[in-house]
């Protein structure tokens, strides 16, 4: 074997050894060990966010995750406006999650479409989103993600005010149902609340929590259809479940 061939082999072996040492060093010192999630939203848990953000094989290493995030961007997450990150140190990152403010959802052609407080469709999902009120009984027209719901029904305009009132009073309704006359029924846990058809529901919703507390345990149907500033009487009947 000539000296030139031997030198070339030694150079190749040296390069391979240096490369392997660099890999071992990288694995030993730059593994991603600590992930902190900062989020004011309630739709996803911290572990769910980690699973959705750290979903590539290279994400086990802090700086490879950062490189992917900068070059390819992070995957979109339903109901999330934006995901950002910060490298804290060689083994730690911090993930910032900014969830969309979802006002409600409608079921169209087997899919649930969520809309924000401006009536803009934000996302769609095959399963009913938890913690988001479902609106039934209204014509929402064509649904296009990223666009405002083009509803021919005047009911939809009043709906946004009703949703805002429910949020303001911390009332977690699972469903807002409209009949063909525009009468509203709320479903809250096992209870039903008849609101009727009115220009606004400020009086009813602002007093609803205190009204429901007076009945104690059990499921009830509360009739607030005839409630006004001069008549605060409410009827409540048990519901057989």
FENJOMO-V944367 format. One record per residue. N is the residue number from 1. RES is the residue in one letter. SS is DSSP state (alpha for helix, beta for strand, coil for the rest). OMEGA is omega as a letter, one per 30 degrees, with the letter a starting at -180 (* if undefined). NEAR is the number of other C-alpha atoms within 10 Angstrom. Layout:
((N/RES/SS/OMEGA/NEAR) (N/RES/SS/OMEGA/NEAR))
This chain:
((1/X/coil/a/5) (2/X/coil/l/6) (3/X/alpha/a/8) (4/X/alpha/l/9) (5/X/alpha/a/10) (6/X/alpha/l/11) (7/X/alpha/l/11) (8/X/alpha/l/11) (9/X/alpha/a/12) (10/X/alpha/l/12) (11/X/alpha/l/12) (12/X/alpha/l/12) (13/X/alpha/l/12) (14/X/alpha/l/12) (15/X/alpha/l/12) (16/X/alpha/a/12) (17/X/alpha/l/12) (18/X/alpha/l/12) (19/X/alpha/a/12) (20/X/alpha/l/12) (21/X/alpha/l/12) (22/X/alpha/l/12) (23/X/alpha/l/11) (24/X/alpha/l/11) (25/X/alpha/a/11) (26/X/alpha/a/13) (27/X/alpha/a/13) (28/X/alpha/a/10) (29/X/alpha/a/12) (30/X/coil/l/17) (31/X/beta/l/18) (32/X/coil/a/20) (33/X/coil/a/12) (34/X/beta/l/13) (35/X/beta/l/19) (36/X/beta/a/16) (37/X/beta/l/16) (38/X/beta/a/15) (39/X/beta/l/17) (40/X/coil/a/11) (41/X/coil/a/14) (42/X/coil/a/10) (43/X/coil/a/19) (44/X/coil/l/17) (45/X/coil/l/11) (46/X/alpha/a/16) (47/X/alpha/l/12) (48/X/alpha/l/10) (49/X/alpha/l/19) (50/X/alpha/a/15) (51/X/alpha/a/10) (52/X/alpha/a/13) (53/X/alpha/a/20) (54/X/coil/a/15) (55/X/coil/l/13) (56/X/coil/a/12) (57/X/alpha/a/9) (58/X/alpha/a/16) (59/X/alpha/l/18) (60/X/alpha/a/17) (61/X/beta/a/20) (62/X/alpha/a/23) (63/X/alpha/l/21) (64/X/alpha/l/17) (65/X/alpha/a/21) (66/X/alpha/l/19) (67/X/alpha/l/13) (68/X/alpha/a/14) (69/X/alpha/a/16) (70/X/alpha/a/10) (71/X/alpha/a/8) (72/X/coil/a/9) (73/X/coil/l/12) (74/X/coil/a/19) (75/X/coil/l/12) (76/X/coil/l/12) (77/X/coil/l/16) (78/X/coil/l/15) (79/X/coil/l/22) (80/X/beta/a/18) (81/X/beta/a/13) (82/X/beta/l/13) (83/X/beta/l/18) (84/X/beta/a/14) (85/X/beta/l/18) (86/X/beta/l/12) (87/X/beta/a/15) (88/X/beta/l/13) (89/X/beta/a/13) (90/X/coil/a/15) (91/X/coil/a/17) (92/X/beta/l/18) (93/X/beta/l/21) (94/X/beta/a/16) (95/X/beta/l/18) (96/X/beta/a/17) (97/X/beta/l/21) (98/X/beta/a/15) (99/X/beta/l/19) (100/X/coil/l/18) (101/X/coil/a/16) (102/X/beta/l/22) (103/X/beta/a/21) (104/X/beta/l/25) (105/X/beta/l/25) (106/X/beta/l/25) (107/X/beta/a/19) (108/X/beta/l/15) (109/X/coil/l/7) (110/X/coil/l/10) (111/X/beta/l/14) (112/X/beta/l/19) (113/X/beta/a/23) (114/X/beta/l/27) (115/X/beta/a/26) (116/X/beta/a/18) (117/X/coil/l/15) (118/X/coil/a/14) (119/X/coil/a/21) (120/X/beta/l/19) (121/X/beta/a/23) (122/X/beta/a/22) (123/X/beta/l/20) (124/X/beta/a/22) (125/X/beta/l/14) (126/X/coil/a/10) (127/X/coil/a/10) (128/X/coil/a/17) (129/X/coil/a/17) (130/X/coil/l/10) (131/X/coil/l/13) (132/X/coil/a/19) (133/X/coil/l/23) (134/X/beta/a/22) (135/X/beta/a/19) (136/X/beta/l/18) (137/X/coil/l/16) (138/X/coil/l/19) (139/X/coil/a/16) (140/X/coil/l/17) (141/X/coil/l/12) (142/X/coil/l/12) (143/X/coil/l/17) (144/X/coil/a/15) (145/X/coil/a/14) (146/X/coil/l/12) (147/X/coil/l/14) (148/X/beta/l/16) (149/X/coil/a/19) (150/X/coil/a/15) (151/X/coil/l/16) (152/X/coil/a/13) (153/X/coil/l/13) (154/X/coil/a/11) (155/X/alpha/a/19) (156/X/alpha/l/18) (157/X/alpha/l/13) (158/X/alpha/l/14) (159/X/alpha/a/20) (160/X/alpha/l/17) (161/X/alpha/l/14) (162/X/alpha/l/17) (163/X/alpha/l/18) (164/X/alpha/l/13) (165/X/alpha/l/18) (166/X/alpha/l/18) (167/X/alpha/a/12) (168/X/alpha/a/11) (169/X/coil/l/13) (170/X/coil/l/10) (171/X/coil/a/15) (172/X/coil/l/15) (173/X/coil/l/20) (174/X/coil/a/18) (175/X/beta/l/20) (176/X/beta/a/21) (177/X/beta/l/17) (178/X/beta/l/19) (179/X/coil/a/13) (180/X/coil/l/8) (181/X/coil/a/8) (182/X/coil/l/16) (183/X/coil/a/16) (184/X/beta/l/22) (185/X/beta/l/23) (186/X/beta/l/21) (187/X/beta/a/18) (188/X/beta/a/16) (189/X/coil/l/11) (190/X/coil/a/12) (191/X/beta/l/17) (192/X/beta/a/21) (193/X/beta/l/22) (194/X/beta/a/18) (195/X/beta/a/20) (196/X/beta/a/18) (197/X/coil/a/16) (198/X/coil/l/11) (199/X/coil/l/7) (200/X/coil/a/14) (201/X/coil/a/21) (202/X/alpha/a/13) (203/X/alpha/a/13) (204/X/alpha/a/21) (205/X/alpha/a/19) (206/X/alpha/a/15) (207/X/alpha/a/12) (208/X/alpha/a/17) (209/X/alpha/a/13) (210/X/alpha/l/10) (211/X/alpha/a/14) (212/X/alpha/a/16) (213/X/alpha/a/9) (214/X/coil/a/8) (215/X/coil/l/14) (216/X/coil/a/8) (217/X/coil/l/8) (218/X/coil/l/11) (219/X/coil/a/18) (220/X/beta/l/19) (221/X/beta/a/19) (222/X/beta/a/23) (223/X/beta/l/18) (224/X/coil/a/22) (225/X/coil/a/19) (226/X/coil/a/14) (227/X/coil/l/17) (228/X/beta/a/12) (229/X/coil/a/7) (230/X/coil/a/6) (231/X/beta/a/8) (232/X/coil/a/12) (233/X/coil/a/10) (234/X/coil/l/12) (235/X/beta/l/12) (236/X/beta/l/16) (237/X/beta/l/13) (238/X/beta/l/13) (239/X/coil/l/13) (240/X/coil/a/7) (241/X/coil/*/6))
